[in-house]
């Protein structure tokens, strides 16, 4: 008998940008989101906070329950599937990658290490949507059994 798959939370969202400063101004003006512009070592990522930080153990960055922070990344004409997506926390990224494949999805590359955050890899679901999974480096269990 196959053990049940744990319920894993959405912990982050991502969207591509064409102009990072313009995108930061837009989301700050429209929704009041704060942001942090990462450097080239982090791929010119635009990290956004959608709520004030607070207690939410096991999720980076810590935030109130039901809050999801996000980020924007530079558009790259050479890269496929650049649309808004969600990032789902998992306990074991390799096991989750195998579940994606078994369920008919496609893992897009190998996991990459995001310093201080965890192991990350994108995948395409059976409907052609690009999403991602992350194994947090914090040691807390992100999924509920």
Buried (B, 14 or more C-beta within 10 A) or exposed (E): EEEEEBEBBEBBBBBBBEEBEEBBEEBEEEEEBBBEEBEEEBEBBBBBBBBEEEEBEBBBBBBEEEBBBBBBBBEEEEEEEBEEBBBBBBBBBEEBBEBBEEEEBEBBEEBEEBEEBBBBBBBBBEEEBBBBBBBBBBEEEBBEE
